């Protein structure tokens, strides 16, 4: 991008408060756009600002209602492209449709690849996201993708808690790499909870690998959907003698009976971010903002500076 290309930020309906916080960090107003519905339910979009030759960043999480927000994203990108924006970066703090990232059985789609294709076909030149459910989704895009990690936000908060005898635990074997990154950054020990999935929304927890007795344990995950896995893992950790258990997850999807399960979970605090608007009424719930992290990434991309410093987990 040339130095004279104006920086503009727009938002769909999925997470306008986060977009406003990003703009506050950047010191610019949020771009004016009409995001509405036609009487038959179709998405209606009109960009109400001049974007010709501009470096445009569109903030839109594909959180519930997922299909509505995904269509808003695609149609807004198309509108910006047809309005002659010089570059369009899709800022997708939470990237939905990420669970089906491979064919692990017959006759199933690879939904993450399909959505990547749709975003590119609509006209996005670049993608910026946080904590993908599966890191290999980066390879589904043929445009540059900047993958940030919320650990930068979480680690700062945990250090303020000044917890002694700290252990970072993963609620399942698949999350061990993420948990190890947190443990290394926080100078903590590592543990993992063994689980078996008995249905798409049901799990059974078995045993804990690692020493958690009389320790402060932080359970880390990329998202909380129905809450079953993380709530059962927290219960097992307490049964194994953990002093206090903290839940820490980037994306607060909170679907099904998640709020009920989290209210009943034996935890000291549930710490999430605002990649998805947090509206659940849970007394111990604390939402940290990723606005500064995303705002700094937007600034670096716009000014052609390195973003790699923001990629580092530790």
N, C-alpha and C positions, 0 to 999 in steps of 0.2 A: 504494500500500500504506500502511496505517496504521502509525504508529510502534510499535505494540504487536505487530505481526505478527512471529512468530519467524522467524529465518533458518535454514533447514535445507538441507543439501547431501547428495545421495545419488549413488550411482554404480552403473553396470552393470559387467559384467566386462571391457569393452574396455580401460579404462585406470584401474584403481583407484589405482595409485600416484600419478598426477597428481591425482586427486580428493583424496587424502590430503594432498598438498602444498598444494593450494588451501585445504583446511580448516586446515592449519597456519598459513597466511598470515592467515586470518580469525580464528584462535583459537577454533575450534569443532570438536567431534568429527564425524566422518563418520556420516551417518545409517545406521541399521541396516535392511537389506533383504535378503530371500532372493532370490537370482538363481540358478536351477537349471534342470534339464531333467526333464520327465516321462519315463517309460520309453520312450515312443514318439518322443522327441526334441523334443517341443513345449517352448517356453519356459515356465518356471514362475516366477512373481513373487509375492512377498508383502512389502508395506511393513510393517516391524515396529516402527514408531514412530508416534506420534500426529501427523498433519500437518494436522488441521482448522484452517483459518484461517491457515496458515503460508505464508510466501514461500519456495517450494521451487526449488532449482537442481539439475538432474539432469545429471551429467557422463557423457557417453558418446560416444566417437569411433566413427564407422561405418567402422572399419578391418577388414582381414581377420581372421576370416571375416565379410565384410561383411553378408551376409543375417542371420546369427545376431545380430550386434550391432545391426542396424537393428530387428529384431523385439524385442529386449530394450528398446530405446529406446521404441518405440511402446507396448509393453505396460506398461512402468513408468509412462509418462505417463498411460495410461488408469487404472492403479491409483491414482495420486496424485489424479487428477481425481475418481474415485469415492470417494476418502477425504476429499473436501472441502478439498483444498488451495486457498488463496485465489488463488495465482498460481503457475504452473509455467513455469520458464525452462529450455529445453533447451540445455545447454552442450555444443556439438558441436565440440570442438577441431579435428577433421578431419572434413569433410563429404564423405562418399563419394557415389558416383553423380553426380559433378559433370561428368564429361567430356562427356556427351550433354546439352548445354544449349540446343540448337537443332536444327532439321531442316536439315542441310546436304546431304541427299540423300533420295531417296524411301523410304518405308516404314520409317523409323526412329523410335524414341520420343524424347520429351524427358524422359529419366529424372529429371533434376534437379527438374523441375517436379512430376513424379509424387511423388517423395519429399517435397518441400515440402508437397504436399497431404496426404500421409499423416501427417506430423508435426503439421500443424494439426488434421486431423480427429481425431487421437488425444487432443487437448486441450491442446497447448502454447499458452501465452499470449505467449511471447517466445522468441527464439533468440539465442544468443551463439556466435560462431564465430571462427576465425582463418584468414586467407589462403585464401579461396575460390578454387577453380581458375578460376572465371570470375566476375567481379564482378557481372554482370547477374543472377546467381542470387538476389541480394538482392531483386530485384523479383518473384520467384516466390512470395514469402511475403506474406500479407495481415495478418500480425502483426508487431510491431516486431522488427527483426533488427539486432543490434550486430555489426559486422564489424571485428575487430581485425587488426593487422598485426604479424607477428613481427619486423619491422625494428627495433622498439624494443629487443628482446632481442639481435638480431644486431649492431646498430651498437655497442652497449656493449661487446660482446666484441671486435669488430674494432679498436676504438680502443685496447684494451689490448694488442693485437698490435703496434701502432705500426709499420705497414708503410709504407715509403717507396715512391714512384712507383706509387701504387695506381690500378688500373683495375678497374671493375666491368663484367662481361660477362654478356650474356644468351645462353643456349645456342640460342636461336631468335628469330626476328623477333617472335613473339607475346609474348615476355616483356620486350620493350624498355621498356615503361612501368614495370614493376617494377624493372628494372635502373636506369633513370633515377632512380627514387626513392631507391634505395640510393646511387647515385653522388652525388646532390645532398646527401644527409645526411652522407656520408663525405668530401665534398669531393674526389671522385675523378673520373677521366675515364671515358668510356663506350665500350664495344665490343659487337659482336654477332656471333655465329657463324651463318652461313647454313646451313640444313639442308633436306633434302627427305625427307618420310616416304614410304617405299616399301611399308610394311605397317603394321598397327596396332602391331607391336612391333619395327619395324625402321626405321632412318633412315640417310641418307647426309649427311655434312657436306661443305661445299664450301669456303668462304673466310671470312675474318674481316674485318669492317668496323671500322676503328679501329686505333690504334697500341698494340700489346702487346709489342713487342720490348724485352727487358730491363726489363719491368714486373712487379710483383706483381699477379696477376689473381685476382679473386674471381668465380666463376661462380655466379649466383644463380638460383633457380627456386622455385616454390611446392611442388613435390613431386618425389621420385625414385621411380618405379615400377619399371620393368625396368632402369633405369640406362643404357640404350643411348645416349640423346641426350646426357646430361651427360658420360659417359665419353669418347665420341668428340669432344665439344667440347673437353674438357680436353686430349686428345691433340693436337688440331689447334692449340690455343693454344701448347702446348709446342713444336710443330714450327715455329710462327711466331716463336719466340724468347722466349716468356714466361719470366721468371726463376723464379717459383713460381706454382702454381695452387692455389687453395683452392675447394672446392665448398661452397656454402651453400644449403640447402633446408629449408623448414619441415617438411614431412611426409615421414617416412622410411617409405614404403610397402614398399619393398624386396621386390618379387615376382619370380618367375621366377629368372633368373640374375643378379639385381642385385648380390648380395654378391660374386660372382665377378668381375663387371665392375668394381666399385668397388675391389676389392683390386688389380686390375691397372692401374687408372687412374694416370697419372703426376701425382699431386697431393700436396701437402704435408699437407693436412688436409681431412676431410669433416665439416662442421658442420651438425647438424640440431637439431630440438627434440623435446621429449617429448609432442607432440600425439598421437603413436602410440608405444606402448612400444617402445623400441629394444633388441633382443636380439641383433642381428647382431654377429658377432665379426670386427671389422675394426680393425686396429691403429691406424689414423689417424682413427678415428671419434670424434667428440665431440658429445654430446647436451646441449643447453642446456635449462633448464626454462622453461616459459611460465606456471608456477603463480602467480607474483606478478602477472603481467599479467592473467590471468584472475581471480585473487583480488581485485585492485583493481576490475576491472569488476563483479564480483559485489557487492562492497561498495557501489559507486556506484549500481548499479541498485536494490539493496535500500533504500538511504537516499535515493532519489530525487534523486541528484546527477548532474551532467552527466557523460556518458561520452565526449563528443566529443573531449576531449583525448587519449584513448587511440586514437582513430581515425587520428590524423595520421601520415602516412608520414614526414614531415620537418618 
